[in-house]
Amino acid sequence: MQLILFIYLKTTRMKGSWKSIVLYVIRIIELVLTGAAGGAASQLF
């Protein structure tokens, strides 16, 4: 929940530049996915 709130506050400050908002959100999703993938891989071994 805090992460969503943080993203929301961050994006509301960048009102005009929607491209940077999209890139920012994609980067965060990528970090979450790689973190989840890393966690799953470490549990397998």
Secondary structure, 3 states (H helix, E strand, C coil): CHHHHHHHHHHHHCCCCHHHHHHHHHHHHHHHHHHHHHHHHHHHC
